[in-house]
Amino acid sequence: MNTIYSQDYSKYVRIFGKITNPNDEKILIRGGNYKKEIMLNSKGEFSDTLNIKTGYYSFYDFKESTSMYLEPGYNLNITVNTKEFDETIKYSGNGEGPNNFLANYYIFIEQNLIDYSSYQKMSDKEFFEQEKEIFENSISLINRSLIFNKVFLEKQKEIILFDHLRKMINKVGDNYFSVNSNIDIKQYLDKKLEFINFNDSILFESQLSRNFLNSFLSAGLVANNPSCINIYNEVITEKQKKGILRSLKRGISFYNLDHLDDYYSCLIKLIDDEKTLLTIKTKYKRIKSLEKGNISPLFNYADTSGNNISLESFRDKLVYIDVWATWCGPCKEQIPYLKKLEEKYRTKDIVFVSMSIDDPKDAIKWKKMIIDKELKGIQIMADKAWKSSFVLDYVIEGIPRFILIDKNGNIISSNAPRPATFNKGNYLLNEEIQTIFDENL
């Protein structure tokens, strides 16, 4: 046993246990500024004593992770089979109550997760009702847990509330701040927000509470809500203001086209720094220049044989561009469905262009993947990876990114639907992009 532990049990946390089918020769405990690697023996067993403060920590096996609640004085046995990580993790000993609750809670959340496709299609009212039910069931779960640690119970309920409010504001914030707000949504959120003291700087030290604050004030500032403007100007700290501005800057994006102008108007009122303002204005103008019907930026990049291929050579055809890279997992997940689209439309006036933004020095790797995965269509590599002119012109900050251009070289969509959509744990061929193809052929 570690000598530091034997001196005073109550000041330290002891964890020990066994990992079945370990993914590494060690595990990692981390939280805040704390980080400690613990070696496994040949049987997957581990044991260590931690000099840490009360709080939430991540238990990481270098493939999957879970959150733990630790307090000085805990003597916690942990067992897990990595083949079914979330389903098999178990805790026993002093500290087992809060941690077995967390293990069950995360399974509950995973089982009730609203997938992105459903989320996008939900009305504000539909999402509100479903998320409210998940929140109420979460609180019921902790109330039935028979945990007597009041510090943990209060903290966990606070975490559940802030995460719930963040999700609500992210989806229904526009509705909430609107003069025509749904009365049920308005009254529900008003009641929940009554208990939040925006003057309490300590309250907003946790990541979850900061995430809520960023979402709430961002939505309120964009809506020009007087109360949120006052909180921003008079109540929160300069550090918190920086977090809000970071959230608002993310709104200048292709993923926020419906509210792009509102976010831009909000930011230019809040930002004084000329350099930052110039960056925001430049990005905004670039995105606006890529609206439907505008002339598309051009490309002229080499294919696998070294021959330059230009966008202009595809006039009189639709052009569906996939901006990707060999190292991009989500890009590769789209490939089978891109192939299906190519096969379905092979006799139509449409060209499928896959534009790699790999580093040019990785050209051999790119060519090998084209062969190994039997990639079809036009395969080209941008000349300067992320700094290529086409990437900059289209303000591409994440991949995969799909772009659709009409037969005259004009933009149909600068952020076109992907070949596959993810729904209820499975990928399906995306009907939306096929409809757009058919409308423009």
N, C-alpha and C positions, 0 to 999 in steps of 0.2 A: 504494500500500500504506500502511496505517496506520503512522505513525511509531513508535508504541509497540511495534509488532510488530518493526520493523526493528532496534530496539535490542538485543533479546535474544530470539531465537526460542523458547528452551526455557522461558521463563516464561509464555507465552501460548498460547492455542488459536486457530488460524486456521481458519475454516470458509468455504467458498465453494461455489457450485454454481448449479443452475438448477431452477426450478419450472415444469413444463409445466401449463397450464390453472390458473393461480393463483387462489385464492379471495379474495385480498386483495392490496393493494399492498405488503404487508409480511409478515414472519414474526416469530415470537416464540421466543426461547430463554429458558427459565426453570427454576429448580431451587432449592429452599430459599428463601433471601431474595434470590436473584439473578433479575433479569428484564431482558431487553434486546430491543427491537424493531429489526429490520434491514429496511431498505427494499429492494424489488425494483426493477430497472430495467425499461424497456419490453419487454425480452426475457424477463423473469422471472428474471433473474440476480441474485445477491447475493454479497457478500463482506464479511467483518468479522473483527476480531481481538478475542478475549474474554479478559479478565483474570479467570480463574475457577480454583477449586480442583478437584482430582480428584473425580469423582463422576458421578451420573446426572442428566441434564437432559432436559427435554421440548422437542421441536421441534414447534412449533404453527403451522399455516397459517390459523388462525382458523376452521377447520371440523373438521379432523382433527389428531391429534397422534401422535407416537411417542416412545419413550424412547431417548436416546443416552447413551453412556458417553464422557466427555471427560477428558483429562489435559493439563496444560501440556506443550507441545511437539507436540501433534497438529496436523497440516496436512491437513484433511479436506475432500474434495470430496463434495457431496451432490446427488443428482439424484432427482426424483420427479415422476410424473404424477398429479395429484390425482384423476383419474378412476378410478384404481386405486391408491390411496395405499399401502396396506400391501404390495401385490404388486410395486410398481415402485420403491420406495425402495432406492437403492444408494449405497454408500460406497466411495471409493477414496482412496489416500494413506495417510499415517501415521495409524493409528487405525482403519483399515478393518476389521481382524479382529474386534474386540469388537462393532462396530456392525453389521456384516453378520450376525454371529451373532444379535444381538438382533432384527434384522429377520426372520430366519428363525424364531426362537424364538416371536415374537408370532404369526406365521402358524400355527405348530404349535399353540399354545395356543388360538387361535381355532377351528381345525379340530377340536379335541378338547374344546371347551367343552360342558359338560353343561347343557342348557337347563333353565329353571326348572321346567317341568311334569314333566320326567323326574326332576329332582332331588327334587321333592316326593314322587314315587311310589316312589323307590328305598328299599329297606331299607338299614339301616346296613351290612350285609355287602356288598350290591351296590355301594354307593357306595365303600366301603373298597377293594374289589378294583379298581374302575375308576380311582379317584384314585391308588392305589398304582402302577398301570401307567403312568398319565400322568407321575407323578413319576419313575419309573425311566427312561422314555423321554426325559424332559427332561434328566436327568443324563447319559444316553448321548449325547444330542445335543451337549452341551457338551464331553464327553470326546472326541468325534470331530471337534471343530471346528478342531484344529490351531492354537489360540491359545496364544501363549507368554507372554502378560501374566499373571503369577501373581497380581498384585493383583486384576485383573478376574476371573480364574477363581475365586478364593476368595470374592470378594464376590458373584458371580453364583450360585455354588452355595449360598451362605448365603441369598440372596434366594429361590431356588427352594425351599429347605428350609422357610424360615419361611412362605412362602405355602402350601406343601403342608400343613404342620402346622395352620395357621389353618383351611384348608378342612376338614381332617379333624376338628378339634375342633368346628367349627361344626355339622357334620353328626352325628358319632358321639360327641361329648363326653359326652352323657348315658350312653351305653353304656360308654364308657371308665371313667368314675368310678363306675359301678354295681358293687355287690357281685356281680352276676350278669353281669359284662362278658363279651363274646365273647372267648375266649382268644386268637384270632389278632389281633384289634384291640388287645387289652391288651398283648400281647408286642411287637407291632410298634411301637406308640407309646412304650412304655417304653424300647425300644432307641434310638429317635430322640431321646427327651428326655434320655437320659443325657449327651449332648454339649452340653447347654445349661446354662450357668452363670447362674443367676438372680441371683447377686451382682454380675455384670458390668454396671454401669450404662451403660457405653459401648456394649455390645452392643445395648441397647434404645433407642439414639438414632434409628435409622432407622424410617420409618413402617411398613414391613412387619413388622419385629420387634416394634414396639409393638402392631400389630394382632394378632399372634399372642399376645403377652402378655395383652392384653385378653380375647381369646377363651378362652385357657386358664384364666386365673385366674377369669374370670367363671363358666365352667362348673364349675370346682372349688369355688368359694365357694358357688354355688347347691346343689351336691351335698354341702356341708358336709364337704369333704375336708380332713383335718387338715394335710396337707402344704401345700396351697394357702392355708389360713388362716394358717399360719406364715409363708409367703412374703409374704403381704399385710401381716401385722402387723409382721414383723421384718426383712424383706429389702428390699423395693422402696421407692423414694423417694415423697415426698408427691405429687410431680407425676404419677408413675405411678399412684398410688392414685386420683387424680382421673380419670385415663383409664379405670380399671377401673369406677369408680362411674358414669361416663357410659355405659359399655357396659351395666351392670346396669340403669340407669334405662330404657334402651331396651327392656328386657324387660317393662316395665309397658306392655303394648301389646296391641291386638287381634290382632296378628300372632304372638302368643306365648301364646295362651290356654291351651294344654296345660300350660305351666309358669308361668303368671301367679302362682299362690300361692307357688311356690318362690322366685321372684325377689323377691316382696314380703317374704317372711319373711327372706330374706337381707339385703335393703336396710335393713330396720328395725333389724337388728343392727349394721350398719356405719355408719349415719348418725347423727351426734350433733346436727347443726344442726336446731333445732326448725322453722325456716321451710321447709327442704328436706323434712323429714319430713312436714310438713303437706301440702305439694304432692304428695308420693308417695302419702300416704294418701287424699287427695281424688281423685286420678286412679284409684287402685285401686278405690275404692268406686264411682266412676262406671262403670268397666268392668264390675265385678261386677253392677251394677244392670241391665246390658244383656244378661244371660244369656237364653238361650232360655226362653220362657214368661212372662217379665216383661212388664209393660205398657210399651208404647213411649212415649217422649217424643213430644209433639205438635208439629205445625207449623201455621201459618196465614199463608201468604205469597201475594203477588199474582202473577197470571198475566200474559200479554202484554197483556191488555185492562184490567188494573188491578183485576180481580176477585179477592178473597181466596179461596184454596183451602185447606181444612183437612184434616188427616188423618182427622178424625172423620167427614167426609162420605163416606168410602169403606168404612164398615162393611159387612160381608157380602161383601167382596171382598179377595183378596190384593192387597197393595201392594208393588211392586218399585220402590225409590227409587234413582235414580242421582244422586249428588252430584258435580257437575262444574263446569267453568268454560271459557269460550271460549279462554283462553290455555293450557289444559292439553293438551299433545300426546297423552299416553296416554289421556286422556278421549275425545278425538276419534277415536282408533283404535278405540274400542269402539262408536262410533255405528252403523256398518253392521250389526253383529251384534245390537245392541239393536233395530234396525229389524226384523231377521229374527225375533227373539223376539216382538216386538209383532205382527207379521203372523201368526205361527204360533198365537198365543194370543188373537187378536182376538175370538173368539167365546166365550172362557172368562171366568170371574169373576175377572179379574185386571186391575189398573190399573198402568200404567207412568208413574211420576212422575219427571221430570228436574228436579232442583233445582240451579239455578245459584248458585254462591257468588261470582260476579263482584262487583266493587265496584259499588254501586248507580248510581254516576255513569256506568258503562259499560252501562247498560240498553239504549241504542240499538244498541250493538255486539252485545249478546246477542240482541235481537230480530231483527237482520239475519242472524245466523248461523242462527237457527231457520228463517228463510225460505230462505236460500241452501242449507242442507243438508236442507231439507224434513223437519225433525224432527217426529216424531209424539208421541203420548201427551200427558200433562199437563205443560206447561212452566211452571215457577214460578221466582221469584228470591228467595232468602233476603234478609232486610232489612238485615243488617249483615255480609255476607260471612263471613269466618272467625269473627267474633264473634257471629254469629247464634245464638239459643238452641238451635236444633236441632243445629247444628254442635258447640256446646259440650257439649250433653247427650250426644251420641254420640261425644264425644272424637275428632272427626275431625281428624287431623293431616296427612293426605295424601289426594290424590284421583287417580283416581276411587275412590269408595267406594260400594259397593252394599249396600242394606239391604232385608230382606224381612220384611214384617209380615203376620200372619194375619188372618182375616176378623173376629176379635174385637178387633183392635187390639193383639195381643200379639206380641212379637218371635219370629220364627222364626230369623233370623240377623242380627246387628248388623254382620257383615262377610261378606255373602253372596258367592257366586261371581260372577264377571263374566260378561257375555254371551259373550265370546270368551276362549279360552285360547291361549297361544303355545306352539307345539310344532314343533321342528326348523325354525325359521326362518319358520314360517307361522302365521297366526291361523286358528283353527277355532271353529265354534259350540260353546259349552261344553255338554257333555251333563250335567254335574253340576247346573247350575242348572235345566235342564229336568226332571231327575228330582225335584228338590225342589219345583218347581211342581206336578208331577203328583201328588206325595204329599200335597199340602196343598189342592188344589182340591176 
